[in-house]
Amino acid sequence: MIAPRSYSPRRVDSRSGVAAEFGRLPSRDGDAAARAIEKDRLKSSLAALVAGSSTAARAIDAALARFNSEEPSRNALHELLEAQAWRLAYWRVATDEINYRRFFDVNGLAALRVEAEPVFEATHGFILDLAATGLVDGLRIDHPDGLFDPERYFAYRWHPYANDPKVDYSSEPTTLVEFFLEESEDGTNLKIVESGFDKLPANRRDEAFRMNEGGWNGQIKNIARHVS
């Protein structure tokens, strides 16, 4: 991903003025909200310009060709890379060269498609087993805003009150459990919503709802005690 401020007229060779506006975006240390709004606006403008002007499209293609050519373009490419928030390094030495205040690097995660359910289950199986057996009381998740799908990460499906070892619950519908953090005047509220009980078999629907409601109330009290 290339920083929008590095879309300069000199690099793109565009006379539209849109590229120059990218160079005037607020810095990364400035107003993040204003920067995001203006960045999205300019990207939409650039996309519309390229879609409606073959001249603009050819200018961008020519700029890319210059960067990819074997001519003396290394200085321009180096200048572009230095303008980014990330640092480029050879993957074999990345851990040694860029590990300051980093919990992981991209080359260690590039092959993990965590959005695929089997991959998610394989990478989280151990910690979820610890939680299920009661060996840990809670899990801390740092920087959830950097997750692939933050909202989905804080939700899961399961078979509620499926505690009879003689019964195969795999063919039953599951309920969806979602966790929400909501700002209020008194601080941050945690809301847990479980839906889908109406799809459960009628012979155990009421009991599953009653047991889950009691269980979640107990968990909320445990969380409140931990926070206080």
ChimeraX attribute file (.defattr): number of C-alpha atoms within 10 A of each C-alpha:
attribute: neighborCount
match mode: 1-to-1
recipient: residues
	/A:1	6
	/A:2	12
	/A:3	16
	/A:4	20
	/A:5	19
	/A:6	22
	/A:7	19
	/A:8	18
	/A:9	17
	/A:10	12
	/A:11	19
	/A:12	21
	/A:13	16
	/A:14	20
	/A:15	13
	/A:16	12
	/A:17	11
	/A:18	17
	/A:19	24
	/A:20	18
	/A:21	17
	/A:22	21
	/A:23	16
	/A:24	12
	/A:25	18
	/A:26	17
	/A:27	11
	/A:28	11
	/A:29	7
	/A:30	10
	/A:31	10
	/A:32	12
	/A:33	10
	/A:34	11
	/A:35	17
	/A:36	13
	/A:37	10
	/A:38	16
	/A:39	19
	/A:40	12
	/A:41	11
	/A:42	18
	/A:43	15
	/A:44	12
	/A:45	14
	/A:46	19
	/A:47	13
	/A:48	11
	/A:49	16
	/A:50	16
	/A:51	11
	/A:52	11
	/A:53	11
	/A:54	11
	/A:55	13
	/A:56	20
	/A:57	17
	/A:58	15
	/A:59	17
	/A:60	17
	/A:61	12
	/A:62	15
	/A:63	16
	/A:64	13
	/A:65	11
	/A:66	18
	/A:67	18
	/A:68	12
	/A:69	11
	/A:70	9
	/A:71	8
	/A:72	10
	/A:73	13
	/A:74	14
	/A:75	10
	/A:76	13
	/A:77	14
	/A:78	11
	/A:79	12
	/A:80	16
	/A:81	16
	/A:82	13
	/A:83	14
	/A:84	15
	/A:85	11
	/A:86	12
	/A:87	11
	/A:88	11
	/A:89	12
	/A:90	9
	/A:91	13
	/A:92	9
	/A:93	10
	/A:94	16
	/A:95	16
	/A:96	10
	/A:97	12
	/A:98	15
	/A:99	12
	/A:100	8
	/A:101	6
	/A:102	8
	/A:103	6
	/A:104	11
	/A:105	13
	/A:106	9
	/A:107	12
	/A:108	11
	/A:109	10
	/A:110	8
	/A:111	8
	/A:112	11
	/A:113	12
	/A:114	17
	/A:115	12
	/A:116	9
	/A:117	9
	/A:118	11
	/A:119	13
	/A:120	14
	/A:121	12
	/A:122	10
	/A:123	12
	/A:124	12
	/A:125	12
	/A:126	11
	/A:127	13
	/A:128	14
	/A:129	12
	/A:130	14
	/A:131	14
	/A:132	11
	/A:133	9
	/A:134	10
	/A:135	10
	/A:136	12
	/A:137	12
	/A:138	12
	/A:139	10
	/A:140	6
	/A:141	6
	/A:142	8
	/A:143	8
	/A:144	13
	/A:145	9
	/A:146	8
	/A:147	12
	/A:148	12
	/A:149	12
	/A:150	12
	/A:151	13
	/A:152	12
	/A:153	14
	/A:154	12
	/A:155	15
	/A:156	13
	/A:157	14
	/A:158	14
	/A:159	17
	/A:160	22
	/A:161	15
	/A:162	13
	/A:163	9
	/A:164	8
	/A:165	7
	/A:166	6
	/A:167	8
	/A:168	9
	/A:169	15
	/A:170	10
	/A:171	7
	/A:172	12
	/A:173	17
	/A:174	18
	/A:175	18
	/A:176	16
	/A:177	16
	/A:178	17
	/A:179	16
	/A:180	14
	/A:181	10
	/A:182	10
	/A:183	10
	/A:184	8
	/A:185	6
	/A:186	6
	/A:187	7
	/A:188	11
	/A:189	11
	/A:190	12
	/A:191	11
	/A:192	13
	/A:193	11
	/A:194	18
	/A:195	13
	/A:196	12
	/A:197	19
	/A:198	12
	/A:199	12
	/A:200	18
	/A:201	12
	/A:202	10
	/A:203	8
	/A:204	13
	/A:205	15
	/A:206	14
	/A:207	13
	/A:208	17
	/A:209	18
	/A:210	11
	/A:211	12
	/A:212	15
	/A:213	13
	/A:214	11
	/A:215	12
	/A:216	14
	/A:217	12
	/A:218	12
	/A:219	12
	/A:220	15
	/A:221	11
	/A:222	13
	/A:223	14
	/A:224	11
	/A:225	9
	/A:226	10
	/A:227	7
	/A:228	6
